[in-house]
Amino acid sequence: MPGGVNSPVRAMKQIGRKPIFISRAEGPFLWDVDGNRYVDWVSSWGPMILGHAEPLVIEAIRDAAGRGTSYGAPTEDEVDLAGEVAGRFASVEMVRMTSSGTEATMSALRLARAATGRTTIVKFAGAYHGHVDGLLAEAGSGLATAGIPASPGITEAQAADTVIVPWNDEEAVADAISRVNPAAVIAEPIPANMGVVPPDAGFLEHVRDATAEAGAVLILDEVISGFRVARGGAQELLGIDADLTVMGKVLGGGLPAAAYGGSRELMERVAPAGDVYQAGTLSGNPLAVAAGLATLRKLDGAAYVRLQGITETLANGLRAAAGDRAVQVSSVPGLVTVFFSAEPVRDFAAASACNTAAYGRFCRAMLERGVYPPASQFEAWFPSLAHDDDCIARTVDAAQAAFREALS
Ligand SMILES: Cc1ncc(COP(=O)(O)O)c(C=O)c1O
């Protein structure tokens, strides 16, 4: 396997060590193949919002598997899951499932281009929307981690169809829209792939108004924020409606599932209702749908209040542990990033300027103390409902020592 892994950020090269191979997980914990236990703050990069091996989810998967693992035909559970999604996102009247977030963003772009008859996509620096060819320029996540500005293998035409603007820069958005008349503006409403960098007050409203005025499609990529920062994702938390919403991670409850959705008018362009082709052998797979439904059914209003409390306790504990060092702890409900920066981080330029060497030392020191943070400055910590006070206390204790080692 290239780099020893099946997805780059698992490699841990960026923090100067070899990848950790996992043998099992339960609740808030991971165990590696050497028998070491870690408090896991990665949560499989988001899906495990209930913690690992949650009994209700496992039971739902077992039950579904007993009835066969894939039919290539629709099921009642898919209808229930679509209803659950539409019940949470005011802007989603119809939904189409895929197996990965990458497929979902790729399909949403195709639909936006078909609906507008335009080509160009506006994207924000530091945002990651999966490894879609045209969206890999100045992307966050594993590309930012490896310092790759764009990937070889992408045609000039694909690169030319994407225009990059800085996050939280209203003028740049307005200028790009008037210059290129885009098919769509795609944004993570709460970016978490350059670390967590929430929008400034009014910024997303500006993007919403500017896209509506220009007749461009606003695609909000809620693969991370959806079902996590609030019951109805960032759109509910921030009071903003997308034209198309992309979802994943929590939606599949730890199995491969993602989706895109929006108004009936837009979504009825998708085949076979309409002429925009998109398909998938394992889309809406019965095991993934069962895991997703079981997960979402546990995520009621009280669960989100609890997740917010867990996030705040963790973030405040990390802030206290950092003391007056050059560290910023950014957080929204369900997401945290520890930036090694003297100044608050508002965009990709500031995220990129962080002290990644110190972050690497911090991470290694945490791992040595049985705490597993994301092995990259440009990723989020993903609190789950399984993280109790003891997990947080151990993490904060470890962080006190790790900050000392990282920035002595
Ligand atoms: C915001 C966002 N969009 C899209 C994706 C791609 O999803 P997947 O890895 O399922 O292809 C990711 C993955 O991390 C993501 O964070």
The ligand as a MOL file (V3000), in Angstrom:
LIG
                    3D

  0  0  0     0  0            999 V3000
M  V30 BEGIN CTAB
M  V30 COUNTS 16 16 0 0 0
M  V30 BEGIN ATOM
M  V30 1 C -15.8510 18.2840 3.7570 0
M  V30 2 C -15.5520 17.0000 3.0530 0
M  V30 3 N -16.1010 16.7750 1.8540 0
M  V30 4 C -15.8890 15.6280 1.1770 0
M  V30 5 C -15.0700 14.6480 1.6980 0
M  V30 6 C -14.8430 13.3910 0.9250 0
M  V30 7 O -15.5010 12.3240 1.5260 0
M  V30 8 P -14.9670 10.8350 1.2860 0
M  V30 9 O -13.6730 10.7200 2.0080 0
M  V30 10 O -16.0740 9.9820 1.8580 0
M  V30 11 O -14.8160 10.6630 -0.1910 0
M  V30 12 C -14.4650 14.8490 2.9310 0
M  V30 13 C -13.5840 13.8160 3.5060 0
M  V30 14 O -12.9230 13.9880 4.4930 0
M  V30 15 C -14.7130 16.0450 3.6300 0
M  V30 16 O -14.1470 16.2970 4.8160 0
M  V30 END ATOM
M  V30 BEGIN BOND
M  V30 1 1 1 2
M  V30 2 1 2 3
M  V30 3 2 2 15
M  V30 4 2 3 4
M  V30 5 1 4 5
M  V30 6 1 5 6
M  V30 7 2 5 12
M  V30 8 1 6 7
M  V30 9 1 7 8
M  V30 10 2 8 9
M  V30 11 1 8 10
M  V30 12 1 8 11
M  V30 13 1 12 13
M  V30 14 1 12 15
M  V30 15 2 13 14
M  V30 16 1 15 16
M  V30 END BOND
M  V30 END CTAB
M  END
